[in-house]
């Protein structure tokens, strides 16, 4: 083209390379940790030459899955240090070797599976207890070149080389085959959850089984067990009131007090303690001795990495209001017999569960947080979907099945399969990348399809390593003879 020299683009590239080298030399600071994590994830290393700081050859068969929550940066990596065999474990990325002790990882049980410490650079070659790799020595291009390349990637995406061995077999399934596979997996999940409710109901009654399921789900993976334990104590809290309902405030005193989540207002480090907290504390103070044996040990709670909306104190306050409402269970059962359009299911359940605005909880996330600029609801639609798919619908389905009521059974099952999908969580995102190469689930998006995908992860991925070794799923999909031809038909 006139006016555009033939080697223009090459010159731009060379200019970029020179400026990159200059920037590299001028770089005053070590790179951000996130860049190191991206280099590790994409293995931008001279992979046939990498050694640990004590001189052992390091072969990375799989860098592991990036963990965006508390704990080591990468889970389930497969690496070989020195002689075979390769080992499966976690990888922690830090700027310096000292980060390990500085962050107290050596005493944190979440880090006990770490088999490699990846650092930017290491001052020496000393052999430590934990194998260490100093990345600076092994990157395959200057950092100034890697930085824009990695910055241009979607960091949330799994590199293509790390996708699961089932991606191709799944993508070859005939039209409708993949949808049916997800549906069947989702049904297995529904049956398993329902069976647990049925077993628990035999010993504790249906209502108690429901509360235990709800409390566990309100614990939102970090605090499932302490919340479940509190639900097991509900009959103990109710003892001595002769069937009279407890007020929402009374439930909060008992639940938060036994949970150990009521801060002592006199020990609070800041002024202006809310009168609501003082009132709860004063009431709990008189009761404490009575529940001394039931107190939940502080170490059982996990607060790191949870959103304020999911703080267990806030969830317990919500449960307290539900427990205090004598019509709550009737409303739930009434919801099942109402005719409701599928798209309105989450909103209508949320309406039945929403609690009136509260002077304290609408304006504070937790019992320790400050006053919010605007009021917050108790519950959002995302959490309602979790509670519906994991607790309420399996419970209603199980109860209807046990009671021999085919009409209610059919309604509960219909709602389970028709419920609109919620946003992907971290597990679902990884599953979509690993099994579907990031493609979407069938449309319209249904929560049951997400449940089906989670069930496949549980049944297959959780029993194989990151390399998919020994996973029979790809062969099973192939052998099912449902192939429909070219890859790419999943979406
Ligand atoms: S472990 Fe099995 S199911 Fe999971 S991604 Fe690999 S091949 Fe697929």
Boltz pocket constraint, residues with backbone or C-beta under 6 A from the ligand:
constraints:
  - pocket:
      binder: B
      contacts: [[A, 163], [A, 164], [A, 165], [A, 166], [A, 167], [A, 434], [A, 435], [A, 456], [A, 457], [A, 460], [A, 461], [A, 462], [A, 464], [A, 465], [A, 466], [A, 467], [A, 468], [A, 471], [A, 472], [A, 473], [A, 474]]
      max_distance: 6.0
